[in-house]
Amino acid sequence: MKITVAQSLECVGVLTAIVYSLLVASNMGLEFLGFALLLISAFSIGLWAYLGGHSDNLLLRFFYVTAGIVGMLRWF
């Protein structure tokens, strides 16, 4: 079974979103790292959505990219 670029992007996006959620929810002072992971997740899944023709998902990813940037600036 060959893994495609789109599948890799989706997997990276999902895993970084899970870790982001855990870091922010844990309240251990790792919010900046969490928001950086949100940014990576949003870009990865956004690119996956673009490659797969999931245009409805791109608007949501744009919001998550924005939220990641705002979160990083706020906690920096």
LUMTIVEX-372945 format. One record per residue: residue number from 1; residue in three letters; chain; x, y, z of N, C-alpha, C in turn. Coordinates in steps of 0.1 Angstrom, whole numbers. Each point is the difference from the previous one (the first is absolute). Last residue first. Example, Ala and Ser with C-alpha at 12.3 -4.5 7.8 and 13.67 -1.06 7.14 Angstrom:
resi;resn;chain;n.px;n.py;n.pz;ca.px;ca.py;ca.pz;c.px;c.py;c.pz
2;SER;A;128;-22;71;9;11;0;-8;11;8 .
1;ALA;A;3;-57;-1;-9;12;0;9;12;0 .
***
This chain:
resi;resn;chain;n.px;n.py;n.pz;ca.px;ca.py;ca.pz;c.px;c.py;c.pz
76;PHE;A;31;352;228;14;2;-2;5;10;10 .
75;TRP;A;-46;-15;-6;7;-7;10;15;3;-1 .
74;ARG;A;-31;19;-31;-5;3;13;8;-6;11 .
73;LEU;A;9;-10;-46;3;14;3;-4;4;14 .
72;MET;A;-12;-43;-16;15;1;2;4;15;4 .
71;GLY;A;-46;-9;-10;5;-6;12;14;1;3 .
70;VAL;A;-17;16;-41;-4;8;11;4;-6;13 .
69;ILE;A;8;-26;-38;9;12;0;-4;10;12 .
68;GLY;A;-27;-38;-6;13;-4;4;10;12;0 .
67;ALA;A;-44;6;-17;0;-3;15;14;-4;5 .
66;THR;A;-6;5;-46;-1;13;6;0;-1;15 .
65;VAL;A;-1;-39;-25;13;6;-2;0;14;7 .
64;TYR;A;-40;-23;-1;9;-6;10;14;5;-2 .
63;PHE;A;-34;15;-30;-3;4;14;10;-5;10 .
62;PHE;A;3;-15;-44;4;13;0;-2;6;14 .
61;ARG;A;-17;-43;-9;15;0;2;6;14;1 .
60;LEU;A;-46;-5;-11;3;-4;14;14;0;3 .
59;LEU;A;-12;7;-44;-4;12;8;2;-3;15 .
58;LEU;A;8;-35;-31;10;10;-1;-4;12;9 .
57;ASN;A;-28;-38;-9;8;-2;12;11;12;0 .
56;ASP;A;-30;-6;-37;-8;4;12;9;0;13 .
55;SER;A;16;-17;-42;1;15;1;-8;5;12 .
54;HIS;A;23;-45;-18;-10;3;11;0;14;3 .
53;GLY;A;29;-26;-32;-12;6;-5;-11;3;10 .
52;GLY;A;46;-19;4;-11;-10;-2;-13;7;-5 .
51;LEU;A;40;25;9;4;-11;-9;-11;-9;-3 .
50;TYR;A;-7;34;32;2;6;-13;3;-11;-10 .
49;ALA;A;-3;-13;45;-13;4;-6;1;6;-14 .
48;TRP;A;40;-10;23;-7;-12;-3;-14;3;-6 .
47;LEU;A;24;36;16;6;-5;-12;-6;-13;-4 .
46;GLY;A;-14;17;41;-4;9;-11;6;-4;-13 .
45;ILE;A;13;-23;38;-14;-4;-4;-5;9;-11 .
44;SER;A;42;12;18;1;-14;-6;-14;-5;-5 .
43;PHE;A;4;43;22;7;0;-13;-1;-14;-6 .
42;ALA;A;-16;4;43;-9;7;-9;6;0;-14 .
41;SER;A;26;-18;35;-11;-9;-3;-9;7;-10 .
40;ILE;A;36;24;16;5;-11;-8;-12;-8;-4 .
39;LEU;A;-10;33;30;4;6;-12;4;-11;-10 .
38;LEU;A;-8;-12;44;-12;3;-7;2;5;-14 .
37;LEU;A;37;-6;28;-5;-13;-5;-13;2;-7 .
36;ALA;A;17;37;22;9;-3;-11;-4;-13;-7 .
35;PHE;A;-21;11;40;-5;8;-12;8;-1;-12 .
34;GLY;A;14;-22;39;-13;-5;-4;-5;7;-12 .
33;LEU;A;39;15;21;3;-12;-7;-13;-6;-6 .
32;PHE;A;-5;36;29;6;5;-12;3;-12;-9 .
31;GLU;A;-18;-8;43;-9;5;-10;6;4;-13 .
30;LEU;A;15;-21;44;5;-4;-13;-9;5;-11 .
29;GLY;A;-5;1;50;9;11;-5;6;-3;-14 .
28;MET;A;-33;-27;25;14;-2;5;10;11;-5 .
27;ASN;A;-51;-15;-7;4;12;7;13;-1;7 .
26;SER;A;-28;-32;-29;7;-3;12;4;12;8 .
25;ALA;A;-22;3;-43;-9;-4;11;7;-3;13 .
24;VAL;A;25;10;-39;-8;12;4;-9;-4;12 .
23;LEU;A;25;-35;-20;9;10;6;-8;12;5 .
22;LEU;A;-24;-34;-23;5;-5;13;9;11;7 .
21;SER;A;-15;8;-44;-11;0;9;4;-4;14 .
20;TYR;A;32;-3;-35;-3;14;3;-11;1;11 .
19;VAL;A;11;-42;-18;10;4;10;-3;15;4 .
18;ILE;A;-28;-18;-33;-2;-7;12;10;5;11 .
17;ALA;A;5;16;-44;-12;6;6;-3;-7;14 .
16;THR;A;35;-17;-27;4;13;6;-12;7;7 .
15;LEU;A;-8;-41;-24;8;-2;12;4;13;7 .
14;VAL;A;-25;2;-41;-8;-5;11;9;-2;13 .
13;GLY;A;21;15;-40;-9;9;5;-8;-4;12 .
12;VAL;A;29;-30;-22;8;10;8;-10;10;5 .
11;CYS;A;-19;-31;-28;4;-7;12;8;10;9 .
10;GLU;A;-14;14;-43;-11;-2;9;4;-6;13 .
9;LEU;A;33;5;-33;-5;13;5;-11;-1;9 .
8;SER;A;14;-39;-21;10;4;9;-4;14;6 .
7;GLN;A;-26;-17;-35;-2;-8;13;10;4;10 .
6;ALA;A;5;19;-42;-13;5;6;-2;-7;13 .
5;VAL;A;36;-14;-27;3;12;7;-13;6;7 .
4;THR;A;1;-53;-6;1;12;-9;4;12;9 .
3;ILE;A;10;-55;6;-6;12;6;2;12;-9 .
2;LYS;A;-3;-55;-11;8;12;-1;-8;12;6 .
1;MET;A;1;-57;5;-8;12;0;9;12;0 .
***
